[in-house]
Amino acid sequence: MKRLAAAGYRVTPHWKIGTFRIDLVVEGEGKRLAIECDGDRYQPLEKLSEDMDRQSVLERMGWIFTRIRSSEFLRNPARAMKPIFEKLEALEIPSAGKTREIQEGPSSHEVIDHVIRRAEELRKTWSKTNGVVARSSALASAASKV
């Protein structure tokens, strides 16, 4: 992530999409690349099949993935990152230095997270209010019977 950010890319770690999480997502000009980090440090080998199934589901939804092995990155970071940078270039995802016009404001991911948090707050408030209203109605009904 540090190398991508240093190169001027907008990187978001642990991108949540539904019940899934993507290790890293690089965004630029409305395009995204999902990057999965493989290796014991990130994901045990036993989970690889589950990880690949998750990737298949997300690819059917239009996500484009690339993977990087931790052992390769630890041996030679520049060589390990080269295919990632090449994929970003092939997908025409620019770094901030190459962006024609840098837009200020939240990313779509940040907006979605904000909407979800606000919806959860409203649901909690609504649940509390409905509970109070229901109890008040029940109390009023019981009091009128006395």
N, C-alpha and C positions, 0 to 999 in steps of 0.2 A: 504494500500500500504506500509506503514512504517513497519508493522509487517512482511510482505513478504520480503521486501528488507533487513530488519534486520536478517531474517533467511537465507539470501544469495541468494534469488531468483532474477532473472532478470525480472523486472516488468516494463511495459510500460503503462502509463495512456492514456486514450482517443485514443485508437488505431483506426485509420481510415481505413475502407475497403469499397471501392466504396462510396456510399452516406451514409453509416452507420458509427457509432462510437461504440466501445466497451469500457466500463468503464475501465477495467484493463485487460491486457494480460500478462500472465506469460509464459516465453519461456525457453527452455532448451533442448539441444541435438536434435534439429530439431522438437520438439513437442511444442504445445501451449495449454494453457487453458484460455478460456475467462471467466472473472468474472464480473458479473453484480451486482451493488449495488442498492438495492431496498429500497424505503422509501421516505417520503416527502422531505427530505434534497437533495436527488439525482434526484428523478423522482416522480412527483405527481401521485396519484392513478388513475386519469383519463387517464393517458398515458400508463397504464399497458397493455391494449389490444394491442396497437400499438407496445409496447416494445416486447411483446411476439411474435407478427407477425414477427418483425425484427429478433428476435432470431431464429424463425423457418426457415427463409430464410437462415440465416448464418449456421444453423445446416445442412441444405441440402447441403451446400457448404463444409461440413466437419469440421466445428468448433465444439468444445466441450465446453459446458457452465456449469457454476455453479453460484448460486445466493447467495447473503448474504443480510439479512435484517438489515437496520440501527438500528432499535429499539433493535434487539437482540444483535448487536455489542455493542451498548451503554450500555446495561445492563451487558453483560458478554463477553468481547472481546475474551478471550481465548476459551470459549465454541463456540462462533460464528465462529472462525477461524479454529477450529478442523476439520470440514468437508472439508474445502478448502485444508488444508495440507494433509488430507487423500486422496483427489482426485488427488492432485499433485503426491503423492507417488504411487497411483494406475496407473496413466498415465506414471509413471517412468520419471517425469520431476524433475531433480535433482536441489538442491540448489548449489550455487557456491562452497560451502564447500564439496559437494558430487560429483562434476563434475570430471570426469576422467582427462580431459584435458581442461583447460580454454583457449578458443581461443580469441586472441586479434582481434580487428577490428569491423567494424559496423555490426549491426544485419541486417537481411534481410529487416526488416521494415524501417530501416534507409536508406538502399540502394534504396528501392522503393521510399521513400520520396524524396531522392536526384534526382533520375531519373525524377520524376514528376516535381519537381521544375525546373530542367534544361530544360525539354521539354517545359514548360510554358515560360521560358526565350527565348528559340529559336523561339517559335511561335510568341512571341511579336516582336522579332527582324525581323523575316520573314515578319510579317504583315506590319511593318514600312517600310521595304525595298521594299516590293511589292507595297505599297502605293506610295512610292517615285518613283519607276520605272514606275508605271502606270501614275503618274502625269507627269513625265519627258517625257514619250512617247506622252502623250496627248499634252503637251506644244510644243514638237518638231513637231508634226503633224500640230498643229494650226499655228506654225511659218512658216512652209513650204508652207502653203496655202496663206499666206499674201503676 
